[in-house]
Amino acid sequence: MYFFTSDQHLGHAKIIQYCHRPFNNVEEMNSTIIERFNSVVGTNDTIVHAGDFCWAKRYKEAQDKYVSKLNGNHIFIKGSHDHWLPDSAQYMWRKEIDGVLVVVCHYSMRTWERSYYNSWHLYGHSHGRLEPFGKSMDIGVDPNNFYPLSFERIREYTRDRPDNFNFVGNK
């Protein structure tokens, strides 16, 4: 099963104030996000992290402090605070799942690959402050009660959304 999330900012104490997160300190935030993550993501699931995963300087630090505590197989997309990822890390991920092209990027885009066929665009960075349009969705933890979202949950969401503005019809 696929899950998607963004903007956990694990270890980043100031994000609590910046985004008005309901935590008393960074330890409470980290443990809540990790607990909620593991309550829905299984060990064999694939999780796509759309950037700003944690506040770390090196890959080993991120792995030891955070990644090792999370269930699943992880795909990390580089966001604006992912200095721990190598320079070669990808900025976008795309995959066709159950007949739907899913395009994931840390940043929201107005158009994306095959948006004219109602492909989905999943993004973060805006912390719930950007209105979605068409088949796009903010998958960050802030607007999603600090949980990752399953592919099925996103399918339910997009079912009720309008077509992408540039939709030309089915292929």
DSSP file with accessible surface (Angstrom, degrees, kcal/mol):
  #  RESIDUE AA STRUCTURE BP1 BP2  ACC     N-H-->O    O-->H-N    N-H-->O    O-->H-N    TCO  KAPPA ALPHA  PHI   PSI    X-CA   Y-CA   Z-CA
    1    1 A M              0   0  130      0, 0.0    45,-2.6     0, 0.0     2,-0.4   0.000 360.0 360.0 360.0 144.6    0.0    0.0    0.0
    2    2 A Y  E     -a   46   0A  54     43,-0.2   149,-2.4    45,-0.1     2,-0.3  -0.799 360.0-176.2 -99.5 140.4    1.2    3.5   -0.7
    3    3 A F  E     -aB  47 150A  10     43,-2.5    45,-2.6    -2,-0.4     2,-0.4  -0.935   7.0-157.8-128.8 155.7    1.1    6.4    1.7
    4    4 A F  E     +aB  48 149A   0    145,-2.5   145,-3.0    -2,-0.3     2,-0.3  -0.990  19.8 150.5-137.4 142.3    2.0   10.1    1.2
    5    5 A T  E     -a   49   0A   1     43,-2.2    45,-3.3    -2,-0.4     2,-0.3  -0.967  13.5-173.0-160.0 169.8    3.1   12.8    3.6
    6    6 A S  B     +d  140   0B   0    133,-0.8   135,-2.2    -2,-0.3   136,-0.2  -0.984  55.0  31.3-162.3 160.6    5.2   16.0    3.9
    7    7 A D        +     0   0    0     44,-2.5    46,-0.2    -2,-0.3    45,-0.2   0.778  52.6 149.6  59.7  39.6    6.5   18.6    6.2
    8    8 A Q        -     0   0    2     43,-0.4    45,-0.2   133,-0.1     4,-0.1   0.870  31.5-164.8 -65.9 -37.2    7.0   16.6    9.3
    9    9 A H    >   -     0   0    3     43,-2.5     3,-2.1     1,-0.2    45,-0.3   0.868  12.2-165.6  53.8  40.2    9.9   18.9   10.3
   10   10 A L  B 3  S+e   54   0C   2     43,-2.4    45,-3.0     1,-0.3    -1,-0.2  -0.306  70.9  16.0 -57.1 136.2   11.0   16.3   13.0
   11   11 A G  T 3  S+     0   0   22     15,-0.3     2,-1.0    43,-0.2    -1,-0.3   0.431  93.2 121.3  79.8   0.9   13.5   17.9   15.3
   12   12 A H    X   -     0   0   13     -3,-2.1     3,-1.1     1,-0.2     4,-0.4  -0.757  37.9-177.8-102.3  93.5   12.6   21.4   14.3
   13   13 A A  T >> S+     0   0   57     -2,-1.0     3,-1.3     1,-0.2     4,-0.5   0.860  76.7  58.6 -61.8 -39.0   11.5   23.2   17.4
   14   14 A K  H 3> S+     0   0  129      1,-0.3     4,-2.5     2,-0.2     3,-0.3   0.712  88.3  74.4 -69.6 -17.2   10.6   26.5   15.8
   15   15 A I  H <> S+     0   0    7     -3,-1.1     4,-2.5     1,-0.2     6,-0.4   0.810  86.7  65.1 -65.3 -25.6    8.1   24.9   13.4
   16   16 A I  H <4>S+     0   0   25     -3,-1.3     5,-1.9    -4,-0.4     4,-0.4   0.942 110.7  34.8 -60.8 -45.6    5.7   24.6   16.4
   17   17 A Q  H ><5S+     0   0  142     -4,-0.5     3,-0.9    -3,-0.3    -2,-0.2   0.933 116.4  54.2 -73.5 -46.7    5.5   28.4   16.7
   18   18 A Y  H 3<5S+     0   0  122     -4,-2.5    -2,-0.2     1,-0.3    -3,-0.2   0.872 122.6  27.9 -57.0 -40.4    5.7   29.1   12.9
   19   19 A C  T 3<5S-     0   0   17     -4,-2.5    -1,-0.3    -5,-0.2    -2,-0.2   0.270 105.6-119.0-108.9  10.0    2.8   26.8   12.1
   20   20 A H  T < 5 -     0   0  157     -3,-0.9    -3,-0.2    -4,-0.4    -4,-0.1   0.895  44.6-175.7  54.2  44.8    0.9   27.0   15.4
   21   21 A R      < -     0   0   10     -5,-1.9     2,-1.6    -6,-0.4    -1,-0.2  -0.486  32.5-119.4 -73.2 144.7    1.3   23.3   16.0
   22   22 A P  S    S+     0   0   96      0, 0.0     2,-0.3     0, 0.0    -1,-0.1  -0.187  74.7 111.0 -83.6  48.3   -0.6   22.0   19.1
   23   23 A F        -     0   0   19     -2,-1.6     3,-0.1     1,-0.1    -2,-0.1  -0.919  61.5-145.4-123.5 149.2    2.6   20.8   20.9
   24   24 A N  S    S-     0   0  145     -2,-0.3     2,-0.3     1,-0.2    -1,-0.1   0.745  82.5  -7.0 -80.3 -26.8    4.3   22.0   24.0
   25   25 A N  S  > S-     0   0   71      1,-0.1     4,-2.0    -9,-0.0    -1,-0.2  -0.967  76.3 -93.0-160.9 172.6    7.8   21.1   22.8
   26   26 A V  H  > S+     0   0   23     -2,-0.3     4,-3.1     1,-0.2   -15,-0.3   0.837 119.3  57.3 -67.1 -32.3    9.7   19.3   20.0
   27   27 A E  H  > S+     0   0  126      2,-0.2     4,-2.5     1,-0.2    -1,-0.2   0.928 108.2  46.7 -65.1 -42.2    9.8   16.0   21.8
   28   28 A E  H  > S+     0   0   64      2,-0.2     4,-2.3     1,-0.2     5,-0.2   0.918 114.0  48.8 -64.4 -42.3    6.0   15.9   22.1
   29   29 A M  H  X S+     0   0    0     -4,-2.0     4,-2.6     2,-0.2     5,-0.3   0.956 112.4  47.7 -61.7 -50.3    5.7   16.8   18.4
   30   30 A N  H  X S+     0   0   25     -4,-3.1     4,-2.6     1,-0.2     5,-0.2   0.936 113.6  46.4 -57.4 -48.3    8.2   14.2   17.3
   31   31 A S  H  X S+     0   0   65     -4,-2.5     4,-2.6    -5,-0.2    -1,-0.2   0.895 113.1  49.5 -66.8 -37.5    6.7   11.4   19.3
   32   32 A T  H  X S+     0   0   25     -4,-2.3     4,-2.7    -5,-0.2     5,-0.3   0.942 113.0  46.2 -65.2 -46.3    3.1   12.3   18.2
   33   33 A I  H  X S+     0   0    5     -4,-2.6     4,-2.4    -5,-0.2    -2,-0.2   0.932 115.6  46.1 -63.7 -43.9    4.1   12.4   14.5
   34   34 A I  H  X S+     0   0   25     -4,-2.6     4,-2.6    -5,-0.3    -2,-0.2   0.928 113.9  48.8 -64.9 -43.4    6.0    9.1   14.8
   35   35 A E  H  X S+     0   0  138     -4,-2.6     4,-1.4    -5,-0.2    -2,-0.2   0.935 113.9  45.1 -63.3 -45.3    3.2    7.4   16.7
   36   36 A R  H  X S+     0   0   61     -4,-2.7     4,-0.7    -5,-0.2    -1,-0.2   0.898 112.3  52.9 -67.3 -38.8    0.5    8.5   14.3
   37   37 A F  H >X S+     0   0    4     -4,-2.4     4,-2.5    -5,-0.3     3,-1.4   0.968 111.6  44.5 -57.6 -54.2    2.7    7.5   11.3
   38   38 A N  H 3< S+     0   0   47     -4,-2.6    -1,-0.2     1,-0.3    -2,-0.2   0.719 102.6  67.4 -69.3 -17.6    3.2    4.0   12.7
   39   39 A S  H 3< S+     0   0   76     -4,-1.4    -1,-0.3    -5,-0.2    -2,-0.2   0.717 118.2  21.1 -74.4 -18.6   -0.4    3.6   13.6
   40   40 A V  H << S+     0   0   61     -3,-1.4     2,-0.5    -4,-0.7    -2,-0.2   0.659 110.1  75.5-119.2 -26.9   -1.4    3.6    9.9
   41   41 A V     <  -     0   0    2     -4,-2.5    30,-0.2    -5,-0.2     2,-0.1  -0.796  67.6-151.6 -94.2 126.2    1.8    2.7    7.9
   42   42 A G    >   -     0   0   28     -2,-0.5     3,-1.2    29,-0.1    -3,-0.0  -0.422  30.0-102.1 -89.8 170.3    2.7   -1.0    8.0
   43   43 A T  T 3  S+     0   0   95      1,-0.3    29,-0.1    28,-0.2    -1,-0.1   0.789 121.6  43.5 -65.2 -26.3    6.2   -2.5    7.7
   44   44 A N  T 3  S+     0   0  137     28,-0.1    -1,-0.3    27,-0.1     2,-0.1   0.407  92.2 106.9 -99.1   1.0    5.7   -3.5    4.1
   45   45 A D    <   -     0   0   28     -3,-1.2    28,-3.0   -43,-0.0     2,-0.5  -0.402  66.8-127.8 -76.3 158.6    4.0   -0.2    2.9
   46   46 A T  E     -ac   2  73A  32    -45,-2.6   -43,-2.5    26,-0.2     2,-0.5  -0.919  22.5-165.6-108.0 131.6    5.7    2.4    0.8
   47   47 A I  E     -ac   3  74A   0     26,-2.8    28,-2.4    -2,-0.5     2,-0.6  -0.971   8.5-155.0-122.0 128.2    5.7    5.9    2.0
   48   48 A V  E     -ac   4  75A   0    -45,-2.6   -43,-2.2    -2,-0.5     2,-0.7  -0.920   8.3-158.7-102.7 118.0    6.6    8.9   -0.2
   49   49 A H  E     -ac   5  76A   0     26,-3.2    28,-2.7    -2,-0.6     2,-0.9  -0.886   4.2-155.4 -97.7 115.1    7.8   11.9    1.9
   50   50 A A        -     0   0    0    -45,-3.3    74,-0.2    -2,-0.7    75,-0.2  -0.239  54.3 -69.8 -90.9  47.1    7.4   15.1   -0.1
   51   51 A G  S    S+     0   0    0     -2,-0.9   -44,-2.5    26,-0.4   -43,-0.4   0.052 104.0  66.0  95.9 161.2   10.1   17.1    1.6
   52   52 A D        +     0   0    1    -45,-0.2   -43,-2.5   -46,-0.2   -42,-0.2   0.893  55.6 154.6  52.8  49.8   11.0   18.8    4.9
   53   53 A F        -     0   0    1    -45,-0.2   -43,-2.4     1,-0.2     2,-0.3   0.938  58.0 -12.1 -70.3 -51.2   11.2   15.5    6.7
   54   54 A C  B     -e   10   0C   2    -45,-0.3     2,-1.0    27,-0.1    30,-0.2  -0.975  59.1-108.9-152.6 165.7   13.5   16.4    9.5
   55   55 A W        +     0   0  115    -45,-3.0     2,-0.3    -2,-0.3    27,-0.1  -0.823  66.4 127.8 -97.9  92.3   16.0   18.9   10.9
   56   56 A A        -     0   0   11     -2,-1.0    28,-0.3    25,-0.4    27,-0.2  -0.981  52.4-148.1-146.3 157.0   19.3   17.1   10.5
   57   57 A K  S    S+     0   0  164     -2,-0.3     2,-0.3     1,-0.2    -1,-0.1   0.736  81.9  35.6 -97.0 -28.8   22.7   17.9    9.0
   58   58 A R  S  > S-     0   0  172      1,-0.1     4,-2.1    28,-0.0     5,-0.2  -0.938  75.0-121.6-131.0 154.5   23.7   14.4    7.8
   59   59 A Y  H  > S+     0   0  121     25,-0.3     4,-2.8    -2,-0.3     5,-0.2   0.903 112.9  53.0 -57.5 -45.8   21.9   11.3    6.4
   60   60 A K  H  > S+     0   0  141      1,-0.2     4,-2.9     2,-0.2     5,-0.3   0.894 107.4  52.1 -61.3 -38.4   23.1    9.1    9.3
   61   61 A E  H  > S+     0   0   56      2,-0.2     4,-2.6     1,-0.2     5,-0.3   0.941 112.0  45.3 -62.3 -47.2   21.7   11.5   11.8
   62   62 A A  H  X>S+     0   0    0     -4,-2.1     4,-2.3     2,-0.2     5,-2.0   0.923 114.9  49.1 -62.7 -42.7   18.3   11.5   10.1
   63   63 A Q  H  <>S+     0   0   61     -4,-2.8     5,-2.5     3,-0.2    -2,-0.2   0.945 115.4  42.0 -62.1 -49.5   18.4    7.7    9.8
   64   64 A D  H  <5S+     0   0   81     -4,-2.9    -2,-0.2    -5,-0.2    -1,-0.2   0.903 122.1  37.7 -67.6 -42.7   19.3    7.1   13.4
   65   65 A K  H  <5S-     0   0   96     -4,-2.6    -1,-0.2    -5,-0.3    -2,-0.2   0.825 136.6  -2.6 -80.7 -33.9   17.0    9.7   15.0
   66   66 A Y  T ><5S+     0   0   17     -4,-2.3     3,-1.6    -5,-0.3     4,-0.4   0.738 119.7  55.7-128.7 -56.9   13.9    9.4   12.8
   67   67 A V  G > <S+     0   0   11     -5,-2.0     3,-1.9     1,-0.3    -4,-0.2   0.905 105.0  57.5 -57.7 -41.4   13.8    7.1    9.8
   68   68 A S  G 3 <S+     0   0   71     -5,-2.5    -1,-0.3    -6,-0.3    -4,-0.1   0.707 103.5  55.2 -64.5 -16.7   14.7    4.0   11.9
   69   69 A K  G <  S+     0   0  115     -3,-1.6     2,-0.4    -6,-0.2    -1,-0.3   0.479  95.5  84.9 -92.9  -4.3   11.7    4.6   14.1
   70   70 A L  S <  S-     0   0   16     -3,-1.9     4,-0.1    -4,-0.4   -35,-0.1  -0.821  73.7-126.7-106.9 140.9    9.2    4.6   11.3
   71   71 A N        +     0   0   50     -2,-0.4   -28,-0.2   -30,-0.2   -29,-0.1  -0.319  65.0  34.9 -69.8 160.9    7.5    1.7    9.6
   72   72 A G  S    S-     0   0   16    -29,-0.1     2,-0.5   -31,-0.1   -26,-0.2  -0.152  90.8 -61.1  96.0 175.4    7.6    1.2    5.8
   73   73 A N  E     -c   46   0A  91    -28,-3.0   -26,-2.8    -2,-0.0     2,-0.4  -0.930  58.0-140.3-104.0 124.8    9.8    1.6    2.9
   74   74 A H  E     -c   47   0A  45     -2,-0.5     2,-0.5   -28,-0.2   -26,-0.2  -0.725  22.5-173.9-103.9 135.4   10.7    5.3    2.4
   75   75 A I  E     -c   48   0A  40    -28,-2.4   -26,-3.2    -2,-0.4     2,-0.5  -0.995  18.7-157.7-118.7 120.9   11.1    7.5   -0.7
   76   76 A F  E     -c   49   0A  27     -2,-0.5     2,-0.4   -28,-0.2    14,-0.4  -0.896   7.2-165.1-108.2 126.7   12.4   10.9    0.2
   77   77 A I        -     0   0    1    -28,-2.7   -26,-0.4    -2,-0.5    14,-0.2  -0.888  32.9-108.3-104.2 137.7   11.8   13.9   -2.1
   78   78 A K        +     0   0   18     12,-2.9    28,-0.4    -2,-0.4     2,-0.2  -0.461  41.0 178.0 -72.4 130.7   14.0   16.9   -1.4
   79   79 A G    >   -     0   0    7     -2,-0.2     3,-0.8    27,-0.1   -28,-0.1  -0.427  49.4 -78.3-112.6-164.3   12.2   19.9    0.2
   80   80 A S  T 3  S+     0   0   40      1,-0.2    -2,-0.1    -2,-0.2   -29,-0.0   0.649 127.6  37.0 -77.8 -13.0   13.5   23.3    1.3
   81   81 A H  T 3  S+     0   0   57      1,-0.1     2,-1.1     2,-0.0   -25,-0.4   0.177  80.6 110.2-122.4  16.8   15.0   22.0    4.6
   82   82 A D    X   +     0   0    2     -3,-0.8     3,-1.4     1,-0.2    -1,-0.1  -0.361  25.7 144.4 -93.9  59.8   16.3   18.6    3.6
   83   83 A H  T 3   +     0   0  131     -2,-1.1    -1,-0.2     1,-0.3   -24,-0.1   0.695  65.7  67.6 -68.6 -17.0   20.1   19.4    3.9
   84   84 A W  T 3  S+     0   0    7    -28,-0.3   -25,-0.3    -3,-0.3    -1,-0.3   0.693  83.9  86.8 -77.1 -20.7   20.6   15.8    5.1
   85   85 A L  S <  S-     0   0   11     -3,-1.4    -8,-0.0   -27,-0.1    -3,-0.0  -0.543  90.9-102.4 -78.6 148.5   19.7   14.4    1.7
   86   86 A P    >   -     0   0   68      0, 0.0     3,-2.3     0, 0.0    -1,-0.1  -0.258  30.2-109.2 -66.5 158.6   22.4   14.0   -0.9
   87   87 A D  T 3  S+     0   0  151      1,-0.3    -2,-0.1    -4,-0.1    -9,-0.0   0.773 118.6  62.3 -57.5 -26.4   22.6   16.5   -3.7
   88   88 A S  T 3  S+     0   0  109      2,-0.0    -1,-0.3     0, 0.0    -3,-0.0   0.485  76.3 124.6 -80.9  -0.5   21.5   13.8   -6.0
   89   89 A A    <   -     0   0   17     -3,-2.3     2,-0.1     1,-0.1   -12,-0.1  -0.249  67.5-106.1 -61.6 146.7   18.1   13.4   -4.2
   90   90 A Q        -     0   0   86    -14,-0.4   -12,-2.9     1,-0.1    -1,-0.1  -0.418  18.7-159.5 -78.3 149.2   15.1   13.8   -6.4
   91   91 A Y  S    S+     0   0  129    -14,-0.2    15,-0.7     1,-0.2     2,-0.3   0.466  79.4  31.8-101.5  -7.7   12.8   16.8   -6.4
   92   92 A M  E     -F  105   0D  87     13,-0.2     2,-0.4    14,-0.1    13,-0.2  -0.991  61.8-163.4-150.1 150.1    9.9   15.1   -7.9
   93   93 A W  E     -F  104   0D  27     11,-2.5    11,-3.4    -2,-0.3     2,-0.4  -0.991   9.6-178.8-134.6 142.0    8.4   11.6   -7.9
   94   94 A R  E     +F  103   0D 119     -2,-0.4     2,-0.3     9,-0.2     9,-0.2  -0.998   8.5 157.6-143.1 141.8    5.9   10.1  -10.3
   95   95 A K  E     -F  102   0D  85      7,-1.8     7,-2.6    -2,-0.4     2,-0.6  -0.940  37.7-124.3-161.1 141.5    4.2    6.7  -10.5
   96   96 A E  E     -F  101   0D  94     -2,-0.3     2,-0.4     5,-0.2     5,-0.3  -0.806  33.7-179.0 -88.6 123.6    1.1    5.3  -12.0
   97   97 A I  E >   -F  100   0D  15      3,-2.9     3,-2.1    -2,-0.6    -2,-0.1  -0.994  66.6 -17.9-126.5 125.0   -0.9    3.5   -9.3
   98   98 A D  T 3  S-     0   0  110     -2,-0.4    -1,-0.1     1,-0.3     3,-0.1   0.873 130.6 -48.5  46.3  42.9   -4.2    1.7  -10.1
   99   99 A G  T 3  S+     0   0   59      1,-0.2     2,-0.5    -3,-0.0    -1,-0.3   0.535 117.7 108.4  81.8   6.5   -4.5    3.6  -13.3
  100  100 A V  E <   -F   97   0D  24     -3,-2.1    -3,-2.9    19,-0.0     2,-0.6  -0.967  64.8-135.7-119.6 127.6   -3.8    7.1  -11.9
  101  101 A L  E     -F   96   0D   8     -2,-0.5    19,-2.6    -5,-0.3     2,-0.5  -0.719  22.5-161.6 -78.9 124.5   -0.6    9.0  -12.5
  102  102 A V  E     -Fg  95 120D   0     -7,-2.6    -7,-1.8    -2,-0.6     2,-0.5  -0.946   5.5-168.8-110.5 122.7    0.5   10.5   -9.2
  103  103 A V  E     -Fg  94 121D   1     17,-2.4    19,-2.6    -2,-0.5     2,-0.5  -0.963   6.6-170.0-114.4 121.0    3.0   13.4   -9.4
  104  104 A V  E     +Fg  93 122D   0    -11,-3.4   -11,-2.5    -2,-0.5     2,-0.3  -0.949  15.0 155.3-118.9 131.2    4.6   14.3   -6.0
  105  105 A C  E     -Fg  92 123D  11     17,-2.1    19,-0.5    -2,-0.5   -13,-0.2  -0.979  48.1-122.9-146.5 151.7    6.7   17.4   -5.4
  106  106 A H  S    S+     0   0    0    -15,-0.7    18,-1.5   -28,-0.4     2,-0.3   0.884  98.4  58.3 -62.9 -35.0    7.4   19.5   -2.3
  107  107 A Y  S    S-     0   0   90     16,-0.2     2,-0.1    18,-0.1    18,-0.1  -0.726  90.7-112.7-102.1 146.0    6.1   22.6   -4.0
  108  108 A S        -     0   0   40     -2,-0.3     2,-0.3    16,-0.3     3,-0.1  -0.449  32.0-160.8 -71.9 143.2    2.6   23.1   -5.5
  109  109 A M        -     0   0   45     -2,-0.1     3,-0.1     1,-0.1    12,-0.0  -0.936  22.9-142.2-124.8 149.9    2.4   23.5   -9.2
  110  110 A R  S    S+     0   0  159     -2,-0.3     2,-0.3     1,-0.2    -1,-0.1   0.847  94.0  14.8 -76.2 -39.3   -0.4   24.9  -11.4
  111  111 A T  S    S+     0   0   76     -3,-0.1     2,-0.3    54,-0.1    -1,-0.2  -0.956  72.8 174.3-131.7 156.2    0.1   22.3  -14.1
  112  112 A W    >   -     0   0   18     -2,-0.3     3,-2.4    -3,-0.1     4,-0.3  -0.914  48.7 -45.2-151.1 173.4    2.0   19.0  -13.9
  113  113 A E  T 3  S-     0   0   83     -2,-0.3   -10,-0.1     1,-0.3     6,-0.1  -0.209 124.2  -8.1 -52.0 126.6    2.6   15.9  -16.0
  114  114 A R  T > >S+     0   0   45      1,-0.1     3,-2.1     4,-0.1     5,-1.6   0.690  83.9 142.5  55.6  27.0   -0.7   14.7  -17.6
  115  115 A S  G X 5 +     0   0    2     -3,-2.4     3,-2.1     1,-0.3    49,-0.3   0.850  66.9  67.0 -61.3 -27.8   -2.8   17.2  -15.5
  116  116 A Y  G 3 5S+     0   0  102     -4,-0.3    52,-3.0     1,-0.3    53,-0.7   0.591 100.8  48.8 -70.0  -7.9   -4.9   17.5  -18.7
  117  117 A Y  G < 5S-     0   0   85     -3,-2.1    -1,-0.3    50,-0.2    -2,-0.2   0.076 127.0-100.6-111.4  19.8   -5.9   13.9  -18.1
  118  118 A N  T < 5 +     0   0   26     -3,-2.1    -3,-0.2     1,-0.1    -2,-0.1   0.787  62.1 167.3  66.3  31.8   -6.8   14.5  -14.4
  119  119 A S      < -     0   0    5     -5,-1.6     2,-0.3    -7,-0.1    16,-0.2  -0.280  37.3-107.2 -63.3 163.9   -3.5   13.1  -13.0
  120  120 A W  E     -g  102   0D  11    -19,-2.6   -17,-2.4    14,-0.1     2,-0.5  -0.728  23.2-158.1 -98.1 148.7   -3.0   13.9   -9.3
  121  121 A H  E     -gh 103 136D   0     14,-1.8    16,-2.2    -2,-0.3     2,-0.5  -0.981   9.0-170.9-125.3 118.5   -0.5   16.4   -7.9
  122  122 A L  E     +gh 104 137D   0    -19,-2.6   -17,-2.1    -2,-0.5     2,-0.3  -0.928  17.4 162.3-110.3 132.3    0.4   15.9   -4.2
  123  123 A Y  E     -gh 105 138D   0     14,-2.3    16,-3.0    -2,-0.5    17,-0.5  -0.884  22.0-170.5-143.7 169.4    2.5   18.6   -2.6
  124  124 A G        +     0   0    1    -18,-1.5     2,-2.0   -19,-0.5   -16,-0.3  -0.187  51.6  91.5-128.9-136.1    3.6   20.0    0.7
  125  125 A H  S    S+     0   0   83      1,-0.2   -18,-0.1   -75,-0.2   -19,-0.1  -0.049  78.9  76.3  67.7 -33.4    5.4   23.2    1.7
  126  126 A S  S >  S-     0   0   22     -2,-2.0     3,-1.7     4,-0.1    -1,-0.2   0.579  85.8-141.2 -88.9  -8.8    2.3   25.3    2.3
  127  127 A H  T 3  S-     0   0   26      1,-0.3    -2,-0.1     2,-0.1    -3,-0.1   0.863  71.8 -51.3  52.1  40.3    1.4   23.8    5.7
  128  128 A G  T 3  S+     0   0   39      2,-0.1    -1,-0.3     1,-0.1    10,-0.0   0.557 116.7 109.8  79.8  10.4   -2.3   23.9    4.8
  129  129 A R    <   +     0   0  160     -3,-1.7     2,-0.5     2,-0.1    -2,-0.1   0.417  57.5  80.6 -99.7   2.5   -2.4   27.6    3.7
  130  130 A L  S    S-     0   0   75      0, 0.0     8,-0.2     0, 0.0    -2,-0.1  -0.935  79.6-124.1-115.1 128.8   -2.9   27.0    0.0
  131  131 A E        -     0   0  159     -2,-0.5    -2,-0.1     1,-0.1     6,-0.0  -0.484  29.7-126.0 -66.8 131.8   -6.3   26.3   -1.5
  132  132 A P        -     0   0   34      0, 0.0     2,-0.3     0, 0.0     5,-0.1  -0.344  23.5-161.2 -72.6 160.3   -6.3   23.1   -3.5
  133  133 A F    >   -     0   0   37     28,-0.0     3,-1.5    -2,-0.0    31,-0.1  -0.994  50.3 -29.5-142.4 142.7   -7.4   23.2   -7.1
  134  134 A G  T 3  S-     0   0    6     -2,-0.3    30,-0.1    29,-0.3    29,-0.1  -0.184 126.1 -15.3  54.0-135.0   -8.5   20.3   -9.3
  135  135 A K  T 3  S+     0   0   21    -16,-0.2   -14,-1.8   -20,-0.1     2,-0.3  -0.094 107.6 114.4 -94.2  34.9   -6.9   17.0   -8.5
  136  136 A S  E <   -h  121   0D   0     -3,-1.5     2,-0.3   -16,-0.2   -14,-0.2  -0.751  41.5-176.5-103.1 155.1   -4.2   18.6   -6.3
  137  137 A M  E     -h  122   0D   7    -16,-2.2   -14,-2.3    -2,-0.3     2,-0.7  -0.973  30.3-126.0-155.1 137.0   -3.8   18.1   -2.6
  138  138 A D  E     -h  123   0D  14     -2,-0.3   -14,-0.2   -16,-0.2  -132,-0.1  -0.735  25.3-177.4 -79.9 113.7   -1.6   19.3    0.3
  139  139 A I        +     0   0    0    -16,-3.0  -133,-0.8    -2,-0.7   -15,-0.2   0.272  36.7 128.5 -98.5  11.2   -0.3   16.1    1.9
  140  140 A G  B     -d    6   0B   0    -17,-0.5     4,-0.5  -135,-0.3  -133,-0.2  -0.202  69.6-117.3 -64.3 159.3    1.6   17.9    4.6
  141  141 A V  S > >S+     0   0    1   -135,-2.2     5,-2.9     1,-0.2     3,-0.8   0.822 104.1  69.4 -69.4 -29.6    1.0   16.8    8.2
  142  142 A D  G > 5S+     0   0   30      1,-0.3     3,-0.7  -136,-0.2    -1,-0.2   0.938 106.2  34.9 -60.7 -49.2   -0.4   20.2    9.3
  143  143 A P  G 3 5S+     0   0   59      0, 0.0    -1,-0.3     0, 0.0    -2,-0.2   0.544 116.8  58.3 -82.3   0.3   -3.7   20.0    7.4
  144  144 A N  G X 5S-     0   0   30     -3,-0.8     3,-1.8    -4,-0.5    -2,-0.2  -0.068 115.8-102.6-122.1  33.4   -4.0   16.2    7.9
  145  145 A N  T < 5S-     0   0   99     -3,-0.7    -3,-0.2     1,-0.3    -4,-0.1   0.786  74.5 -65.4  53.8  30.2   -3.9   16.0   11.7
  146  146 A F  T 3 <S+     0   0   13     -5,-2.9    -1,-0.3     1,-0.2  -109,-0.1   0.747 107.3 120.7  66.6  28.2   -0.3   14.9   11.6
  147  147 A Y    <   -     0   0   77     -3,-1.8    -1,-0.2    -6,-0.3     2,-0.1  -0.912  64.6-118.4-114.8 149.4   -1.0   11.6    9.8
  148  148 A P        -     0   0    9      0, 0.0     2,-0.5     0, 0.0  -143,-0.2  -0.444  33.8-122.0 -75.2 160.9    0.2   10.3    6.5
  149  149 A L  E     -B    4   0A  14   -145,-3.0  -145,-2.5   -10,-0.2     2,-0.1  -0.907  15.6-133.3-111.3 134.6   -2.5    9.7    3.8
  150  150 A S  E  >  -B    3   0A  24     -2,-0.5     4,-2.2  -147,-0.2  -147,-0.3  -0.404  25.2-114.0 -77.8 158.6   -3.1    6.5    2.1
  151  151 A F  H  > S+     0   0    6   -149,-2.4     4,-2.5     1,-0.2     5,-0.1   0.911 119.3  53.4 -56.1 -41.8   -3.6    6.2   -1.6
  152  152 A E  H  > S+     0   0   83   -150,-0.3     4,-2.2     2,-0.2    -1,-0.2   0.887 106.5  50.9 -63.7 -40.1   -7.2    5.1   -1.0
  153  153 A R  H  > S+     0   0   98      2,-0.2     4,-2.1     1,-0.2    -1,-0.2   0.916 111.8  47.6 -63.8 -40.2   -7.9    8.2    1.2
  154  154 A I  H  X S+     0   0    0     -4,-2.2     4,-3.0     2,-0.2     5,-0.2   0.898 108.1  55.5 -68.7 -36.4   -6.5   10.5   -1.5
  155  155 A R  H  X S+     0   0   56     -4,-2.5     4,-1.9     1,-0.2    -2,-0.2   0.931 108.0  48.9 -60.3 -44.0   -8.6    8.6   -4.1
  156  156 A E  H  X S+     0   0  100     -4,-2.2     4,-0.9     1,-0.2    -1,-0.2   0.924 112.7  48.6 -60.2 -43.8  -11.7    9.4   -2.0
  157  157 A Y  H >< S+     0   0   47     -4,-2.1     3,-0.8     1,-0.2     4,-0.3   0.940 112.4  46.2 -62.4 -48.7  -10.7   13.0   -1.7
  158  158 A T  H >< S+     0   0    6     -4,-3.0     3,-1.1     1,-0.2    -1,-0.2   0.791  99.7  69.5 -70.1 -24.9  -10.0   13.5   -5.4
  159  159 A R  H 3< S+     0   0  152     -4,-1.9    -1,-0.2     1,-0.3    -2,-0.2   0.864 105.4  41.1 -58.0 -36.9  -13.3   11.7   -6.4
  160  160 A D  T << S+     0   0  144     -4,-0.9    -1,-0.3    -3,-0.8    -2,-0.2   0.433  98.7  96.2 -92.5  -0.5  -15.2   14.8   -5.0
  161  161 A R  S <  S-     0   0   61     -3,-1.1   -26,-0.1    -4,-0.3     3,-0.1  -0.590  81.1-104.4 -88.8 153.8  -12.9   17.4   -6.4
  162  162 A P        -     0   0   78      0, 0.0    -1,-0.1     0, 0.0     3,-0.1  -0.248  46.7 -87.1 -67.6 163.1  -13.5   19.2   -9.7
  163  163 A D        -     0   0   86      1,-0.1   -29,-0.3   -29,-0.1   -47,-0.1  -0.254  56.2 -85.3 -60.9 158.2  -11.5   18.2  -12.8
  164  164 A N    >   -     0   0    5    -49,-0.3     3,-2.2   -30,-0.1    -1,-0.1  -0.376  42.3-113.9 -61.6 146.6   -8.2   19.9  -13.4
  165  165 A F  T 3  S+     0   0  135      1,-0.3    -1,-0.1    -3,-0.1    -2,-0.1   0.778 116.6  46.4 -59.5 -26.0   -8.7   23.2  -15.1
  166  166 A N  T 3  S+     0   0   40    -51,-0.1    -1,-0.3     2,-0.0     2,-0.1   0.208  79.7 144.5-102.7  18.9   -6.9   22.0  -18.2
  167  167 A F    <   +     0   0   58     -3,-2.2   -50,-0.2     1,-0.1   -51,-0.1  -0.324  23.2 178.8 -61.0 128.3   -8.7   18.6  -18.4
  168  168 A V        -     0   0  107    -52,-3.0     2,-0.2     1,-0.4    -1,-0.1   0.422  50.2 -90.2-110.8  -3.6   -9.3   17.5  -22.0
  169  169 A G        -     0   0   20    -53,-0.7    -1,-0.4     2,-0.0     2,-0.1  -0.552  61.8 -35.9 118.1 175.1  -11.0   14.2  -21.4
  170  170 A N              0   0  147     -2,-0.2   -52,-0.1     1,-0.1   -53,-0.0  -0.373 360.0 360.0 -71.7 150.1  -10.0   10.6  -20.9
  171  171 A K              0   0  155    -54,-0.2    -1,-0.1    -2,-0.1   -54,-0.0  -0.278 360.0 360.0 -66.0 360.0   -7.1    9.2  -22.9
